[in-house]
Amino acid sequence: MQSSEEPSGSSDFNQEFEQALADADRALSDLRERYRQVRQGQGRQGALKRRLEELQQELREVKQQLEVLEVELESRLFSWIRLQEPFWQAVRFGGLGLVLGWILHWWIGR
């Protein structure tokens, strides 16, 4: 009677073992796939961080160039050469007005 129970118990054990082995194999495959995804993600993360640093450096350079350009444009805008002609016109006509004012004051005051 025991001999009839052994094959039944043995086949149940074999089926359970094969099922457990198949589950472990699937879990190992899933783990390998996840590990591959993690490694790929880490590589992409590193590449993106390097790209971010490059873009930040490029942004700093562009800002610096923009500041230099703004200073250059401001200095051109307020250069003495551009103000020289209006300055001398103001001096000339202001001085002329002052002289005419003195003459009129002297003439009226007589």
C-alpha positions as CSV (number, residue, x, y, z in Angstrom):
1,M,0.0,0.0,0.0
2,Q,2.8,2.3,0.6
3,S,4.2,1.7,-2.8
4,S,1.0,3.2,-4.4
5,E,1.2,6.2,-2.2
6,E,4.9,6.9,-3.0
7,P,4.5,7.5,-6.7
8,S,1.5,9.8,-6.1
9,G,3.5,11.7,-3.4
10,S,6.6,11.7,-5.5
11,S,4.8,13.0,-8.6
12,D,3.2,15.8,-6.4
13,F,6.6,16.7,-5.1
14,N,8.1,16.7,-8.6
15,Q,5.2,18.9,-9.9
16,E,5.6,21.3,-7.0
17,F,9.4,21.3,-7.5
18,E,9.1,22.0,-11.2
19,Q,6.5,24.7,-10.5
20,A,8.8,26.3,-7.9
21,L,11.7,26.0,-10.3
22,A,9.7,27.6,-13.1
23,D,8.6,30.4,-10.7
24,A,12.2,31.0,-9.7
25,D,13.3,31.0,-13.3
26,R,10.6,33.6,-14.1
27,A,11.6,35.7,-11.1
28,L,15.2,35.5,-12.1
29,S,14.3,36.5,-15.7
30,D,12.2,39.4,-14.3
31,L,15.1,40.4,-12.0
32,R,17.6,40.3,-14.9
33,E,15.2,42.5,-17.1
34,R,14.8,44.9,-14.2
35,Y,18.5,45.1,-13.7
36,R,19.0,45.8,-17.4
37,Q,16.4,48.5,-17.2
38,V,18.1,50.0,-14.1
39,R,21.5,50.0,-15.8
40,Q,20.1,51.5,-18.9
41,G,18.3,54.2,-16.8
42,Q,21.5,55.0,-15.0
43,G,23.4,55.4,-18.3
44,R,20.7,57.7,-19.6
45,Q,20.7,59.7,-16.3
46,G,24.4,60.2,-16.5
47,A,24.1,61.3,-20.1
48,L,21.3,63.7,-19.2
49,K,23.3,65.1,-16.3
50,R,26.3,65.7,-18.6
51,R,24.1,67.4,-21.1
52,L,22.5,69.6,-18.4
53,E,26.0,70.7,-17.3
54,E,26.9,71.5,-20.9
55,L,23.7,73.5,-21.3
56,Q,24.3,75.4,-18.1
57,Q,27.8,76.2,-19.1
58,E,26.5,77.4,-22.5
59,L,23.9,79.5,-20.8
60,R,26.5,81.1,-18.6
61,E,28.6,81.9,-21.7
62,V,25.6,83.4,-23.5
63,K,24.7,85.5,-20.4
64,Q,28.2,86.8,-20.3
65,Q,28.2,87.6,-24.0
66,L,24.9,89.4,-23.5
67,E,26.2,91.5,-20.7
68,V,29.3,92.5,-22.7
69,L,27.0,93.4,-25.6
70,E,24.7,95.4,-23.4
71,V,27.7,97.3,-22.0
72,E,29.0,97.9,-25.5
73,L,25.7,99.1,-26.7
74,E,25.2,101.4,-23.7
75,S,28.6,102.9,-24.2
76,R,27.9,103.5,-27.8
77,L,24.6,105.0,-26.9
78,F,26.1,107.5,-24.5
79,S,29.4,108.1,-26.2
80,W,30.9,111.6,-26.1
81,I,31.0,111.7,-29.9
82,R,27.2,111.5,-30.1
83,L,26.8,114.0,-27.3
84,Q,29.5,116.4,-28.6
85,E,27.4,118.2,-31.2
86,P,24.3,118.7,-29.0
87,F,26.6,119.9,-26.1
88,W,28.3,122.5,-28.2
89,Q,25.0,123.7,-29.7
90,A,23.7,124.1,-26.2
91,V,26.8,126.0,-25.2
92,R,26.6,128.2,-28.3
93,F,22.9,129.0,-28.1
94,G,22.9,129.2,-24.3
95,G,25.9,131.5,-24.4
96,L,24.3,133.6,-27.1
97,G,21.1,133.9,-25.1
98,L,23.1,134.9,-22.1
99,V,24.9,137.6,-24.0
100,L,21.7,138.8,-25.6
101,G,20.1,138.9,-22.1
102,W,23.0,141.0,-20.8
103,I,22.7,143.4,-23.7
104,L,19.0,143.8,-23.3
105,H,19.4,144.3,-19.6
106,W,22.0,146.9,-20.2
107,W,20.0,148.6,-22.9
108,I,16.7,148.6,-20.9
109,G,18.6,149.7,-17.7
110,R,20.0,152.9,-19.3
